[in-house]
Amino acid sequence: MQAKTLTLFLFFIINISNVFAFDHSHEKFNLLLQAHVKFKNKQSFINYLKIKENPANLESYLKSLSSVSKKEFNKFSKDQQLAFLINAYNAFTIKIILNHYPLKSIKDIGSLFTNTWKIKFFTLLEEKSHLDNIEHNLIRKQFNEPRIHFAVNCASIGCPSLQKKAFTANNLNNLLESATKNFLSNTTKNKFKKEQKEIKLSKIFKWYGGDFKKKFGSVEKFVAKYLTSNSNDQQNIKNEKFSMTWTEYDWKLNEIQ
């Protein structure tokens, strides 16, 4: 009788812990993205109005992110941690847009003294936090993965597209790669101009060039295979035979019109 009682007790404890464990499928966020993100010509647009009209799923997901303790987060695998942080950045970015919607640009939210990305408006890993903390302290300092720059979305046309699915440990590498390919094949942001011996890249590569140099040796060595399939041209790009300039960054809100 005692053995049976102990077994039932252990079963209860295990199931209770499972109920309160973080959902690494990020299903709530996944459903929101599938419903409200649309792609057109390699650019994603978000239906902020529809999300604002029915914010329950987003709020529930944000609450689940904020409920994760540092101790629990440290037990996640590295892929689970990175997927968690990318999704957190994207979800809280949507949140800050909704807090001030309607607006023309995310940059309109900030002030003379505090830019948008420094505003502390949510709790993450038991601390009051801001978007820059997620990107620069929790992601860039902890993960040598420059492709995150094509995964985190700043709610602007110039940004890499917000994906239609949430990042998970299982899809992390494939989704990072597809997001990278999508961004670098978008000729409004990145252009290979062979005749002019020039590559025009998003200013993301100007702002975060050090991240690509650290892992790949240079920006050119990273982008070459994405800009052209011609092996000779790829080698010339890697060898810096092409000049590198920057496209204009469009800060208009990436909303569905």
Buried (B, 14 or more C-beta within 10 A) or exposed (E): EEEEEEEEEEEEEEEEEEEEEBEBEBEBBBBBBEBBBEEEEBBBBBBBEEBBEEBEBBEEBBEBBBEBEEEEBEEBEEBBBBBBBBBBBBBBBBBBBBEEBEBEBBBEBBEEEEBBBEBEBBBBBEEEBBBBBBBEEBBBEEBEBBBBBBBBBBBBBBBBBBBBBBBBBEBBEEBBEBBBBBBBEBEBBBBBEBEEEEBBBBBBBEEBBEBBBEEBEBBBBBBBBBBBEEEEBBEBBBEEEBEBEBBEBBBEBBBBE
